[in-house]
Amino acid sequence: MPDITRKHTGQRMSQIVTHGDTIYLAGQVGTAGASVAQQTQDCLDKIDALLAEAGSSKTRILQTVIWLADMKDFAEMNAVWDAWVPEGHAPARACGEAKLAREDLLVELIVTAAKA
């Protein structure tokens, strides 16, 4: 049975959990109060760093779940997302509207990836 490894672990969650060749990232949020485009870019920058630390990259993302505080921001978030995802490496993805942990957070991304 594969080991489970946790990194950046606190009482409530770990930022990275690996099980076998699968990497699970905690939900990533951006700078509170910034535009949805900036918050999305912040999330993607964090995801890049966490995946690199876990031995992977955005080309190995299997699935992404995106929560928006308001679906009116869908196009603005997608503009940043589309520029970030390498051609031919789009993961399975879902995007919905949800009340996030704070009112000044507009987007949260949750990623599952394969090790490189």
C-alpha positions in Angstrom: 0.0 0.0 0.0 1.5 3.4 -1.0 2.5 5.8 1.8 0.7 9.0 2.4 2.9 12.1 2.7 1.7 15.5 4.0 3.5 18.8 3.7 2.8 22.2 5.2 0.5 20.6 7.6 -1.5 22.5 10.2 -4.3 21.5 12.5 -6.9 21.9 9.9 -5.3 20.9 6.6 -2.1 20.1 4.6 -1.2 22.1 1.6 0.1 19.0 -0.2 -0.9 15.4 0.2 0.7 12.7 -1.9 -0.6 9.1 -2.1 1.4 6.9 -4.5 1.8 8.9 -7.7 -1.2 11.2 -7.0 -0.8 14.7 -5.6 -3.7 16.6 -3.9 -3.4 20.3 -3.2 -5.5 22.2 -0.7 -7.7 24.9 -2.1 -5.6 27.9 -3.1 -6.8 31.5 -2.8 -5.2 34.8 -3.9 -4.7 38.2 -2.4 -7.9 39.1 -0.6 -9.5 42.2 -2.0 -7.7 42.1 -5.4 -9.5 41.6 -8.7 -10.6 38.2 -9.7 -7.8 38.2 -12.4 -5.1 39.0 -9.8 -6.5 36.4 -7.3 -6.6 33.8 -10.1 -3.0 34.5 -11.0 -2.0 34.3 -7.3 -3.7 30.9 -7.1 -1.9 29.7 -10.2 1.5 30.9 -8.9 0.9 29.0 -5.7 -0.1 25.9 -7.6 3.0 26.1 -9.7 5.2 26.3 -6.6 3.4 23.5 -4.7 3.4 21.2 -7.6 7.1 21.8 -8.2 7.8 21.0 -4.5 5.7 17.8 -4.8 7.7 16.7 -8.0 5.2 17.7 -10.6 4.0 20.5 -12.8 0.9 22.0 -14.4 1.3 19.7 -17.4 0.5 16.8 -15.0 -2.7 18.2 -13.5 -5.5 15.6 -13.7 -8.4 17.7 -12.4 -9.1 21.2 -11.2 -12.2 22.4 -9.3 -12.7 26.1 -9.4 -15.1 28.0 -7.0 -16.1 31.5 -7.9 -17.8 33.8 -5.4 -19.9 35.1 -8.4 -20.2 33.5 -11.8 -20.2 37.0 -13.3 -16.4 36.7 -12.9 -16.2 33.5 -15.1 -14.8 35.2 -18.2 -12.2 37.2 -16.3 -11.0 34.1 -14.4 -10.9 32.1 -17.6 -8.8 34.7 -19.4 -6.0 34.1 -16.8 -6.6 30.3 -16.7 -6.5 30.0 -20.5 -3.1 31.8 -20.7 -1.7 29.6 -17.9 -2.7 26.1 -19.1 -0.2 24.7 -21.7 -1.8 23.8 -25.0 -2.8 20.1 -25.0 -2.6 19.8 -21.2 -6.1 21.0 -20.1 -7.2 18.9 -17.1 -10.7 17.7 -16.3 -12.3 20.8 -14.8 -15.4 21.9 -13.0 -16.3 25.5 -12.1 -19.2 26.6 -9.9 -20.3 29.4 -7.6 -19.9 29.1 -3.9 -19.7 31.4 -0.8 -16.0 31.4 0.0 -14.4 31.7 3.4 -14.2 35.5 3.3 -16.2 38.1 1.4 -13.0 39.5 -0.2 -12.0 36.2 -1.7 -13.4 35.8 -5.2 -11.9 32.5 -6.4 -10.5 29.2 -5.0 -8.8 26.5 -7.0 -8.4 22.9 -5.9 -6.0 20.7 -7.9 -5.2 16.9 -8.2 -2.1 16.0 -10.2 0.1 13.1 -11.1 3.8 13.0 -10.1 6.2 13.7 -12.9 
